[in-house]
Amino acid sequence: MKRIAMPALIASTIGPVQSILGWLISGSLWASYDPIRQTISDLAASDSPVRWIQTGFFFFGATLTVTGSIYARTLALPGRILLLGAGLATYALAIFNTPSQTGHSDLHRLSATISFVLMSAWPLFSMRFDRNYPWPVRPWVSLGATAVLTLISVWFLSVWLDPHAQNVGVAERVIVTAQVLWLSACIWACWLAERPGSRASIENK
């Protein structure tokens, strides 16, 4: 049985922390920034005074996602490919940043949408039908996680595309946090279940 390698465990530990710290640090350094109304991408826009700080966090987060896709071998290969795609899309949204607080970039929106979709879909494609694998990648858990993440993503995308919405920043933070926390929890739970001497490991022998 393929297992979680240490680089994936480290990446999953750092992932949620750096994601949340990224927009907290960047937002705190920009006095007029409104985290309720404005997106995280606004922090990395060309006219943002903290552009390079948030862009750095985007690149760091993308690298952690790619690392997880390579070394979280408990996940089925299709799910790992989706995670790899999500990481590459995050690189792209950082490269093709929005030009200003009032403008938008079609490439940025496309990259961000791909990232959100893939980060919601990977649990479904990571499921294992072999009962020797840990519970986080078993069918019902994978289906449930995908359903919840998809519902939150649809809500966020509906808010994001509404020009009159005043809470897009909140909606984005909810979906981003939910996605990164589930990835982290899944990898950690798999690693704990796979440890020699763990209850799940003993039961699967």
N, C-alpha and C positions, 0 to 999 in steps of 0.2 A: 504493500500500500504506500502510495506517495504521501509525503508529509510536509508540514510547514517548516521551511528552513529559517534560520536565525535572521537573515536580512529582512525577510518579510515581517517577522515579529517586531523587529526594531522599527521598520517603516510604519507598521500599524500602530505602534505606540506613539511615535512622533506625529503622525498624521493629523489626528484631531486637535492636538495642542497647537501645532503650527498654523493650521487652518483658522482657528479662532483667534489666536494671537495676531495673525496677519492683519485682519481687518480691524481688530481692536487697537493695535499699535498705529497703523496707518491713519485710522479715523481720529485717534486722539491727537495726532500731530497736525490735523487740519481743522481749525476751530469752526469753520462754517459748514463742515460736512454734516449731513443729516442721515444717520444710518437707518432711519425708518423709511424715508422717502427715496433715498439714493441707493444704487446697487453697489456691490463690491467692485465691479468693473469700473465704476466712476473714480475709484481711488487710483486706478492705473491708467486713466485717460491721459491723453497728451497734455492737457492743460491742468492736470492735477499736481499740486506741490509735493505730493508724496508718491508720485508715479512709480519711481524706481524701487521704492520700498515694497509696495504691493505687488509689483511685477516680480520682484525677487521671491516673494512668498508664493506666487503662482507657479513659478518655475520649480521651486522647492517641492511644493505639493505634487506637481506633475511627476517629478522624479521619484517621489515616495510611492505614488500609484504604480508607476512602471516597475519599480522594485518589487512591490507586492505581486504584480502580475507574473513576474518571472519566478519568484521563490515561494509563493503560496501554492505549492504543488498538490495540496489536498484538494483544491478546487479543480473541477473538471476543466479541460483545456479550452473549450469554447468560452467559458466564463473568464478565464485568464486572458484570452484574446480581447474580449470586450473591455477588460480593465486596462489592457495595454492601449487600446484605442482611446479610452477615456483620458489616459495620461497624455497621449499625443495630442488630443483635442485641447487639453488644458495648456500645453505648450503653444498651440496655435492661437488660442484666445488671448494669450499674453503677448504674442508677437503682433497679432492683428488687433491691437487695442483700439478702443473708441477714440475718435479725434478730439472730442470735447464733451462737456457736461450736457450740451444741448443737441449734439450730433450723434450719429451712430455709424457703425461699420458693419456691412453685411457679412463680411468674413468673420468678424468677431461674434456676431449673433449666431451664425451657422456653427462655428466652433463650440460656442457655449452650449447651444442646443444639443449638439452631438454628445458633448461631455455629460450633460444632465441625463440624457436618455440612456447612455451606456452605463452610467453609474447607478441607474435604477434597474437596469435589466440584467446585470451580471449575476445576481444570485440565481435567477432562473436557469441560466446556462452553466452554472457551476455545480448544479445538483449531482449527487452520486446516488445510484440505485443500489449499490452494494452496501449491505448492512454493516460491513466492517468499517465504513467511514463514519466520522463523528456526526452528531446530530445537526450542527449548523448547515451542513451541505446535504442533508436528507430532503426528499421531495417536499414534504409539507412545510418545513421551515423555509426552504428556498422559495416556494410559491407564495407563502405569506409575506416574506420580506419584500419580494418583488411587487406584490400588490400594494403594500403600504407605501413603498418608495415611489411607485408609479402614480398613485393618487396624489401624493404631495407634489410631485413634479408637474402633474397636470394643473394643479392649483397654482403653483408658482408661475408656470408658463402663461396661464390665463391672465394673471395679474401683471406679469412682465409685458405682455403685448397690449395691455389696456392703457391707452395714453392718459386716461384720467385717474388711474390708480395712484394712491398716496401711500401705499404700504409695501411697495415692491422690495424695498431693502429688507424688511422683516421676512417676507415670503422667501426671498433668496437665502437668507441666513438659516431659515428653518430647513430647507431642502438640502443645502450644502452640509449642514451639521448632521442631519439624519443620515445622509449617504456616507459620510466619512466615519461616523460612529458605528454604523452597521458593519462596514468593511473591517474596521478595527476589532469590533466585538467578535465577528465571525472568525477572523484569523486567530485571535487569542483563544477563543473557545476550542477551536480545532487543535491548537497547539497543546492546550491543557489536557484535552481528551486523549491525545496521542502519546503523552508522556509515559514511559515505562512505569508500571505500578499503579497508574490511574485506574479508576473503576471501569471506565469505558474500554481502556486498553486490555484489561483482564477479561472483561466479558466478551471481547471480540476474538480472544484466542481460541 
